[in-house]
Amino acid sequence: MLSSATLDANTPAREPLSNMTPRIRPLPVERITPANTALLIIDMERDFVDEGAPCEMPGAHRLVPVINSLIEWARRYQLPIIFTHEMHRPDRSDYGIELEFEPLHCLEGTRGCELASGLLVEASDYRIIAKRRYDCFLGTDLDLLLRCKRVENLVCCGVSTNICVMSTVLTARNMDYRVVLPSDTTAGSSAAHYEAALLCMSDVFAYITTSATVTQLWGQPSCVVRGP
């Protein structure tokens, strides 16, 4: 059996835990166009956003104006705008082991599944409902929608950074979607979880940026040609 001294000697030096700055890469702007990009707004529901909600993400309610700036930008360029809803059956049959880690939340037919007040939602926006797991792709038709819309790039935002957002970003990257994540449009379970999640995603899974950088892409809107 290896002693702790041997393990310490053979273990590569680690960065101090206080160094949680994510890696910032320049956006590959030549590959990100209005015709191949969509905006994905993850689980901005009352049970995660409202103050005092069962799974409130600290500061999530302050994201609404910033996410609205992305929505307005996406509308100008005719990007698909997709809202996801975590949602569970009232008999709790689809939670699996989730309730071992979190309190009861997002039951079908309750206000907790509703989108947060103030979000600029329109009838033409897409909804991914009955999302039973953290990952927005798992058991939903999100990938089918994106493929039909010829989407290659996903601008992701919402909650929570370290759970549903990160789960979705990792799957998106493994399915060869290019992910752009404005760090000021997401909130985590805590500041530490938020920072750790951004650090992990910035390695090989997402381009970490800001909403201001995203909304300055492309200049003035022009005609955008998409699939049906």
C-alpha positions as protocol buffer text, in pm:
chain_id: "A"
residue {
  index: 1
  type: MET
  ca { x: 0 y: 0 z: 0 }
}
residue {
  index: 2
  type: LEU
  ca { x: 130 y: 345 z: -88 }
}
residue {
  index: 3
  type: SER
  ca { x: 190 y: 577 z: 204 }
}
residue {
  index: 4
  type: SER
  ca { x: 50 y: 928 z: 210 }
}
residue {
  index: 5
  type: ALA
  ca { x: 406 y: 1058 z: 175 }
}
residue {
  index: 6
  type: THR
  ca { x: 454 y: 854 z: -144 }
}
residue {
  index: 7
  type: LEU
  ca { x: 123 y: 976 z: -281 }
}
residue {
  index: 8
  type: ASP
  ca { x: 216 y: 1336 z: -206 }
}
residue {
  index: 9
  type: ALA
  ca { x: 551 y: 1293 z: -380 }
}
residue {
  index: 10
  type: ASN
  ca { x: 389 y: 1145 z: -691 }
}
residue {
  index: 11
  type: THR
  ca { x: 93 y: 1382 z: -710 }
}
residue {
  index: 12
  type: PRO
  ca { x: 130 y: 1674 z: -953 }
}
residue {
  index: 13
  type: ALA
  ca { x: 122 y: 2018 z: -798 }
}
residue {
  index: 14
  type: ARG
  ca { x: -225 y: 2169 z: -798 }
}
residue {
  index: 15
  type: GLU
  ca { x: -335 y: 2525 z: -839 }
}
residue {
  index: 16
  type: PRO
  ca { x: -461 y: 2679 z: -516 }
}
residue {
  index: 17
  type: LEU
  ca { x: -837 y: 2648 z: -475 }
}
residue {
  index: 18
  type: SER
  ca { x: -863 y: 3027 z: -456 }
}
residue {
  index: 19
  type: ASN
  ca { x: -759 y: 3051 z: -823 }
}
residue {
  index: 20
  type: MET
  ca { x: -1098 y: 2992 z: -985 }
}
residue {
  index: 21
  type: THR
  ca { x: -1061 y: 3221 z: -1284 }
}
residue {
  index: 22
  type: PRO
  ca { x: -1210 y: 3054 z: -1592 }
}
residue {
  index: 23
  type: ARG
  ca { x: -1017 y: 3031 z: -1914 }
}
residue {
  index: 24
  type: ILE
  ca { x: -1125 y: 3302 z: -2157 }
}
residue {
  index: 25
  type: ARG
  ca { x: -1083 y: 3225 z: -2526 }
}
residue {
  index: 26
  type: PRO
  ca { x: -1159 y: 3462 z: -2813 }
}
residue {
  index: 27
  type: LEU
  ca { x: -1491 y: 3374 z: -2975 }
}
residue {
  index: 28
  type: PRO
  ca { x: -1452 y: 3211 z: -3320 }
}
residue {
  index: 29
  type: VAL
  ca { x: -1669 y: 3485 z: -3468 }
}
residue {
  index: 30
  type: GLU
  ca { x: -1629 y: 3362 z: -3825 }
}
residue {
  index: 31
  type: ARG
  ca { x: -1812 y: 3041 z: -3725 }
}
residue {
  index: 32
  type: ILE
  ca { x: -2091 y: 3207 z: -3525 }
}
residue {
  index: 33
  type: THR
  ca { x: -2361 y: 3358 z: -3746 }
}
residue {
  index: 34
  type: PRO
  ca { x: -2729 y: 3447 z: -3703 }
}
residue {
  index: 35
  type: ALA
  ca { x: -2821 y: 3159 z: -3934 }
}
residue {
  index: 36
  type: ASN
  ca { x: -2657 y: 2889 z: -3719 }
}
residue {
  index: 37
  type: THR
  ca { x: -2706 y: 3016 z: -3362 }
}
residue {
  index: 38
  type: ALA
  ca { x: -2982 y: 2974 z: -3102 }
}
residue {
  index: 39
  type: LEU
  ca { x: -3045 y: 3113 z: -2755 }
}
residue {
  index: 40
  type: LEU
  ca { x: -3113 y: 2851 z: -2485 }
}
residue {
  index: 41
  type: ILE
  ca { x: -3260 y: 2981 z: -2157 }
}
residue {
  index: 42
  type: ILE
  ca { x: -3232 y: 2707 z: -1898 }
}
residue {
  index: 43
  type: ASP
  ca { x: -3487 y: 2656 z: -1619 }
}
residue {
  index: 44
  type: MET
  ca { x: -3557 y: 3018 z: -1529 }
}
residue {
  index: 45
  type: GLU
  ca { x: -3855 y: 2895 z: -1326 }
}
residue {
  index: 46
  type: ARG
  ca { x: -4007 y: 3028 z: -1006 }
}
residue {
  index: 47
  type: ASP
  ca { x: -3885 y: 2736 z: -796 }
}
residue {
  index: 48
  type: PHE
  ca { x: -3528 y: 2837 z: -880 }
}
residue {
  index: 49
  type: VAL
  ca { x: -3559 y: 3215 z: -917 }
}
residue {
  index: 50
  type: ASP
  ca { x: -3817 y: 3349 z: -670 }
}
residue {
  index: 51
  type: GLU
  ca { x: -3690 y: 3462 z: -333 }
}
residue {
  index: 52
  type: GLY
  ca { x: -3768 y: 3195 z: -74 }
}
residue {
  index: 53
  type: ALA
  ca { x: -3834 y: 2928 z: -340 }
}
residue {
  index: 54
  type: PRO
  ca { x: -3746 y: 2569 z: -245 }
}
residue {
  index: 55
  type: CYS
  ca { x: -3440 y: 2562 z: -475 }
}
residue {
  index: 56
  type: GLU
  ca { x: -3366 y: 2935 z: -494 }
}
residue {
  index: 57
  type: MET
  ca { x: -3037 y: 3013 z: -664 }
}
residue {
  index: 58
  type: PRO
  ca { x: -2879 y: 3312 z: -489 }
}
residue {
  index: 59
  type: GLY
  ca { x: -2904 y: 3616 z: -714 }
}
residue {
  index: 60
  type: ALA
  ca { x: -3108 y: 3439 z: -983 }
}
residue {
  index: 61
  type: HIS
  ca { x: -3382 y: 3704 z: -982 }
}
residue {
  index: 62
  type: ARG
  ca { x: -3120 y: 3965 z: -1075 }
}
residue {
  index: 63
  type: LEU
  ca { x: -3048 y: 3774 z: -1398 }
}
residue {
  index: 64
  type: VAL
  ca { x: -3384 y: 3861 z: -1555 }
}
residue {
  index: 65
  type: PRO
  ca { x: -3285 y: 4203 z: -1702 }
}
residue {
  index: 66
  type: VAL
  ca { x: -2955 y: 4066 z: -1835 }
}
residue {
  index: 67
  type: ILE
  ca { x: -3121 y: 3762 z: -1993 }
}
residue {
  index: 68
  type: ASN
  ca { x: -3383 y: 3996 z: -2141 }
}
residue {
  index: 69
  type: SER
  ca { x: -3102 y: 4184 z: -2316 }
}
residue {
  index: 70
  type: LEU
  ca { x: -3002 y: 3854 z: -2479 }
}
residue {
  index: 71
  type: ILE
  ca { x: -3363 y: 3783 z: -2574 }
}
residue {
  index: 72
  type: GLU
  ca { x: -3398 y: 4124 z: -2740 }
}
residue {
  index: 73
  type: TRP
  ca { x: -3070 y: 4066 z: -2924 }
}
residue {
  index: 74
  type: ALA
  ca { x: -3185 y: 3722 z: -3039 }
}
residue {
  index: 75
  type: ARG
  ca { x: -3515 y: 3861 z: -3167 }
}
residue {
  index: 76
  type: ARG
  ca { x: -3334 y: 4127 z: -3370 }
}
residue {
  index: 77
  type: TYR
  ca { x: -3142 y: 3856 z: -3552 }
}
residue {
  index: 78
  type: GLN
  ca { x: -3432 y: 3607 z: -3571 }
}
residue {
  index: 79
  type: LEU
  ca { x: -3251 y: 3347 z: -3361 }
}
residue {
  index: 80
  type: PRO
  ca { x: -3455 y: 3058 z: -3222 }
}
residue {
  index: 81
  type: ILE
  ca { x: -3529 y: 3134 z: -2856 }
}
residue {
  index: 82
  type: ILE
  ca { x: -3576 y: 2822 z: -2644 }
}
residue {
  index: 83
  type: PHE
  ca { x: -3696 y: 2809 z: -2284 }
}
residue {
  index: 84
  type: THR
  ca { x: -3661 y: 2488 z: -2085 }
}
residue {
  index: 85
  type: HIS
  ca { x: -3880 y: 2383 z: -1793 }
}
residue {
  index: 86
  type: GLU
  ca { x: -3776 y: 2125 z: -1539 }
}
residue {
  index: 87
  type: MET
  ca { x: -4103 y: 1955 z: -1454 }
}
residue {
  index: 88
  type: HIS
  ca { x: -4199 y: 1649 z: -1251 }
}
residue {
  index: 89
  type: ARG
  ca { x: -4514 y: 1439 z: -1219 }
}
residue {
  index: 90
  type: PRO
  ca { x: -4727 y: 1512 z: -912 }
}
residue {
  index: 91
  type: ASP
  ca { x: -4685 y: 1153 z: -788 }
}
residue {
  index: 92
  type: ARG
  ca { x: -4304 y: 1207 z: -788 }
}
residue {
  index: 93
  type: SER
  ca { x: -4254 y: 895 z: -999 }
}
residue {
  index: 94
  type: ASP
  ca { x: -3991 y: 1048 z: -1227 }
}
residue {
  index: 95
  type: TYR
  ca { x: -3757 y: 1205 z: -971 }
}
residue {
  index: 96
  type: GLY
  ca { x: -3542 y: 894 z: -935 }
}
residue {
  index: 97
  type: ILE
  ca { x: -3282 y: 971 z: -667 }
}
residue {
  index: 98
  type: GLU
  ca { x: -3298 y: 1349 z: -717 }
}
residue {
  index: 99
  type: LEU
  ca { x: -3487 y: 1408 z: -392 }
}
residue {
  index: 100
  type: GLU
  ca { x: -3193 y: 1258 z: -201 }
}
residue {
  index: 101
  type: PHE
  ca { x: -3005 y: 1574 z: -296 }
}
residue {
  index: 102
  type: GLU
  ca { x: -3269 y: 1847 z: -333 }
}
residue {
  index: 103
  type: PRO
  ca { x: -3606 y: 1942 z: -181 }
}
residue {
  index: 104
  type: LEU
  ca { x: -3931 y: 1890 z: -367 }
}
residue {
  index: 105
  type: HIS
  ca { x: -3956 y: 2132 z: -661 }
}
residue {
  index: 106
  type: CYS
  ca { x: -4105 y: 2193 z: -1006 }
}
residue {
  index: 107
  type: LEU
  ca { x: -4418 y: 1978 z: -975 }
}
residue {
  index: 108
  type: GLU
  ca { x: -4648 y: 1985 z: -1278 }
}
residue {
  index: 109
  type: GLY
  ca { x: -4942 y: 2218 z: -1231 }
}
residue {
  index: 110
  type: THR
  ca { x: -4774 y: 2436 z: -967 }
}
residue {
  index: 111
  type: ARG
  ca { x: -4645 y: 2793 z: -991 }
}
residue {
  index: 112
  type: GLY
  ca { x: -4295 y: 2661 z: -939 }
}
residue {
  index: 113
  type: CYS
  ca { x: -4282 y: 2543 z: -1301 }
}
residue {
  index: 114
  type: GLU
  ca { x: -4378 y: 2885 z: -1437 }
}
residue {
  index: 115
  type: LEU
  ca { x: -4112 y: 3107 z: -1590 }
}
residue {
  index: 116
  type: ALA
  ca { x: -3986 y: 3386 z: -1365 }
}
residue {
  index: 117
  type: SER
  ca { x: -4175 y: 3711 z: -1367 }
}
residue {
  index: 118
  type: GLY
  ca { x: -4041 y: 3975 z: -1603 }
}
residue {
  index: 119
  type: LEU
  ca { x: -3887 y: 3751 z: -1868 }
}
residue {
  index: 120
  type: LEU
  ca { x: -3966 y: 3868 z: -2222 }
}
residue {
  index: 121
  type: VAL
  ca { x: -4145 y: 3553 z: -2338 }
}
residue {
  index: 122
  type: GLU
  ca { x: -4348 y: 3544 z: -2660 }
}
residue {
  index: 123
  type: ALA
  ca { x: -4585 y: 3283 z: -2800 }
}
residue {
  index: 124
  type: SER
  ca { x: -4346 y: 3217 z: -3089 }
}
residue {
  index: 125
  type: ASP
  ca { x: -4066 y: 3108 z: -2855 }
}
residue {
  index: 126
  type: TYR
  ca { x: -3992 y: 2738 z: -2824 }
}
residue {
  index: 127
  type: ARG
  ca { x: -4051 y: 2548 z: -2500 }
}
residue {
  index: 128
  type: ILE
  ca { x: -3885 y: 2228 z: -2384 }
}
residue {
  index: 129
  type: ILE
  ca { x: -4127 y: 2102 z: -2121 }
}
residue {
  index: 130
  type: ALA
  ca { x: -4141 y: 1786 z: -1912 }
}
residue {
  index: 131
  type: LYS
  ca { x: -3763 y: 1804 z: -1867 }
}
residue {
  index: 132
  type: ARG
  ca { x: -3715 y: 1538 z: -1600 }
}
residue {
  index: 133
  type: ARG
  ca { x: -3339 y: 1556 z: -1558 }
}
residue {
  index: 134
  type: TYR
  ca { x: -3072 y: 1823 z: -1516 }
}
residue {
  index: 135
  type: ASP
  ca { x: -2952 y: 1780 z: -1875 }
}
residue {
  index: 136
  type: CYS
  ca { x: -3179 y: 1964 z: -2119 }
}
residue {
  index: 137
  type: PHE
  ca { x: -3106 y: 1704 z: -2388 }
}
residue {
  index: 138
  type: LEU
  ca { x: -3183 y: 1391 z: -2188 }
}
residue {
  index: 139
  type: GLY
  ca { x: -3530 y: 1257 z: -2273 }
}
residue {
  index: 140
  type: THR
  ca { x: -3637 y: 1573 z: -2461 }
}
residue {
  index: 141
  type: ASP
  ca { x: -3658 y: 1676 z: -2827 }
}
residue {
  index: 142
  type: LEU
  ca { x: -3407 y: 1961 z: -2788 }
}
residue {
  index: 143
  type: ASP
  ca { x: -3148 y: 1801 z: -3018 }
}
residue {
  index: 144
  type: LEU
  ca { x: -3413 y: 1734 z: -3284 }
}
residue {
  index: 145
  type: LEU
  ca { x: -3528 y: 2097 z: -3269 }
}
residue {
  index: 146
  type: LEU
  ca { x: -3173 y: 2228 z: -3300 }
}
residue {
  index: 147
  type: ARG
  ca { x: -3089 y: 1997 z: -3590 }
}
residue {
  index: 148
  type: CYS
  ca { x: -3407 y: 2096 z: -3774 }
}
residue {
  index: 149
  type: LYS
  ca { x: -3314 y: 2462 z: -3724 }
}
residue {
  index: 150
  type: ARG
  ca { x: -2960 y: 2398 z: -3854 }
}
residue {
  index: 151
  type: VAL
  ca { x: -2814 y: 2522 z: -3526 }
}
residue {
  index: 152
  type: GLU
  ca { x: -2442 y: 2478 z: -3464 }
}
residue {
  index: 153
  type: ASN
  ca { x: -2392 y: 2733 z: -3184 }
}
residue {
  index: 154
  type: LEU
  ca { x: -2578 y: 2759 z: -2854 }
}
residue {
  index: 155
  type: VAL
  ca { x: -2575 y: 3072 z: -2641 }
}
residue {
  index: 156
  type: CYS
  ca { x: -2668 y: 2932 z: -2299 }
}
residue {
  index: 157
  type: CYS
  ca { x: -2793 y: 3111 z: -1990 }
}
residue {
  index: 158
  type: GLY
  ca { x: -3007 y: 3045 z: -1682 }
}
residue {
  index: 159
  type: VAL
  ca { x: -2982 y: 2828 z: -1372 }
}
residue {
  index: 160
  type: SER
  ca { x: -2815 y: 2668 z: -1212 }
}
residue {
  index: 161
  type: THR
  ca { x: -2459 y: 2711 z: -1331 }
}
residue {
  index: 162
  type: ASN
  ca { x: -2325 y: 2403 z: -1156 }
}
residue {
  index: 163
  type: ILE
  ca { x: -2622 y: 2171 z: -1212 }
}
residue {
  index: 164
  type: CYS
  ca { x: -2859 y: 2206 z: -1509 }
}
residue {
  index: 165
  type: VAL
  ca { x: -2648 y: 2455 z: -1705 }
}
residue {
  index: 166
  type: MET
  ca { x: -2327 y: 2254 z: -1672 }
}
residue {
  index: 167
  type: SER
  ca { x: -2500 y: 1921 z: -1740 }
}
residue {
  index: 168
  type: THR
  ca { x: -2647 y: 2068 z: -2059 }
}
residue {
  index: 169
  type: VAL
  ca { x: -2325 y: 2236 z: -2170 }
}
residue {
  index: 170
  type: LEU
  ca { x: -2125 y: 1914 z: -2136 }
}
residue {
  index: 171
  type: THR
  ca { x: -2375 y: 1718 z: -2344 }
}
residue {
  index: 172
  type: ALA
  ca { x: -2397 y: 1994 z: -2605 }
}
residue {
  index: 173
  type: ARG
  ca { x: -2021 y: 1998 z: -2644 }
}
residue {
  index: 174
  type: ASN
  ca { x: -2008 y: 1618 z: -2677 }
}
residue {
  index: 175
  type: MET
  ca { x: -2273 y: 1644 z: -2950 }
}
residue {
  index: 176
  type: ASP
  ca { x: -2055 y: 1899 z: -3132 }
}
residue {
  index: 177
  type: TYR
  ca { x: -2255 y: 2210 z: -3057 }
}
residue {
  index: 178
  type: ARG
  ca { x: -2035 y: 2510 z: -2996 }
}
residue {
  index: 179
  type: VAL
  ca { x: -2139 y: 2661 z: -2662 }
}
residue {
  index: 180
  type: VAL
  ca { x: -2112 y: 3029 z: -2572 }
}
residue {
  index: 181
  type: LEU
  ca { x: -2181 y: 3101 z: -2204 }
}
residue {
  index: 182
  type: PRO
  ca { x: -2208 y: 3462 z: -2084 }
}
residue {
  index: 183
  type: SER
  ca { x: -2099 y: 3443 z: -1721 }
}
residue {
  index: 184
  type: ASP
  ca { x: -2327 y: 3730 z: -1614 }
}
residue {
  index: 185
  type: THR
  ca { x: -2641 y: 3545 z: -1726 }
}
residue {
  index: 186
  type: THR
  ca { x: -2619 y: 3245 z: -1495 }
}
residue {
  index: 187
  type: ALA
  ca { x: -2630 y: 3178 z: -1121 }
}
residue {
  index: 188
  type: GLY
  ca { x: -2521 y: 2880 z: -913 }
}
residue {
  index: 189
  type: SER
  ca { x: -2606 y: 2711 z: -586 }
}
residue {
  index: 190
  type: SER
  ca { x: -2343 y: 2932 z: -423 }
}
residue {
  index: 191
  type: ALA
  ca { x: -2064 y: 3164 z: -531 }
}
residue {
  index: 192
  type: ALA
  ca { x: -1813 y: 2881 z: -493 }
}
residue {
  index: 193
  type: HIS
  ca { x: -2022 y: 2640 z: -701 }
}
residue {
  index: 194
  type: TYR
  ca { x: -2070 y: 2907 z: -968 }
}
residue {
  index: 195
  type: GLU
  ca { x: -1699 y: 2978 z: -992 }
}
residue {
  index: 196
  type: ALA
  ca { x: -1604 y: 2609 z: -993 }
}
residue {
  index: 197
  type: ALA
  ca { x: -1855 y: 2531 z: -1268 }
}
residue {
  index: 198
  type: LEU
  ca { x: -1732 y: 2817 z: -1490 }
}
residue {
  index: 199
  type: LEU
  ca { x: -1375 y: 2701 z: -1437 }
}
residue {
  index: 200
  type: CYS
  ca { x: -1460 y: 2344 z: -1540 }
}
residue {
  index: 201
  type: MET
  ca { x: -1667 y: 2444 z: -1842 }
}
residue {
  index: 202
  type: SER
  ca { x: -1405 y: 2689 z: -1964 }
}
residue {
  index: 203
  type: ASP
  ca { x: -1145 y: 2414 z: -2005 }
}
residue {
  index: 204
  type: VAL
  ca { x: -1282 y: 2235 z: -2313 }
}
residue {
  index: 205
  type: PHE
  ca { x: -1661 y: 2265 z: -2299 }
}
residue {
  index: 206
  type: ALA
  ca { x: -1762 y: 2628 z: -2355 }
}
residue {
  index: 207
  type: TYR
  ca { x: -1651 y: 2975 z: -2454 }
}
residue {
  index: 208
  type: ILE
  ca { x: -1693 y: 3186 z: -2140 }
}
residue {
  index: 209
  type: THR
  ca { x: -1778 y: 3546 z: -2221 }
}
residue {
  index: 210
  type: THR
  ca { x: -2018 y: 3826 z: -2122 }
}
residue {
  index: 211
  type: SER
  ca { x: -2363 y: 3932 z: -2239 }
}
residue {
  index: 212
  type: ALA
  ca { x: -2216 y: 4260 z: -2365 }
}
residue {
  index: 213
  type: THR
  ca { x: -1976 y: 4073 z: -2592 }
}
residue {
  index: 214
  type: VAL
  ca { x: -2253 y: 3851 z: -2728 }
}
residue {
  index: 215
  type: THR
  ca { x: -2493 y: 4137 z: -2800 }
}
residue {
  index: 216
  type: GLN
  ca { x: -2221 y: 4321 z: -2991 }
}
residue {
  index: 217
  type: LEU
  ca { x: -2181 y: 4040 z: -3244 }
}
residue {
  index: 218
  type: TRP
  ca { x: -2268 y: 4092 z: -3611 }
}
residue {
  index: 219
  type: GLY
  ca { x: -2338 y: 4466 z: -3630 }
}
residue {
  index: 220
  type: GLN
  ca { x: -2673 y: 4567 z: -3776 }
}
residue {
  index: 221
  type: PRO
  ca { x: -2937 y: 4296 z: -3839 }
}
residue {
  index: 222
  type: SER
  ca { x: -2995 y: 4191 z: -4197 }
}
residue {
  index: 223
  type: CYS
  ca { x: -3191 y: 3919 z: -4371 }
}
residue {
  index: 224
  type: VAL
  ca { x: -3134 y: 3581 z: -4201 }
}
residue {
  index: 225
  type: VAL
  ca { x: -3193 y: 3263 z: -4400 }
}
residue {
  index: 226
  type: ARG
  ca { x: -3290 y: 2956 z: -4198 }
}
residue {
  index: 227
  type: GLY
  ca { x: -3437 y: 2616 z: -4252 }
}
residue {
  index: 228
  type: PRO
  ca { x: -3811 y: 2565 z: -4195 }
}
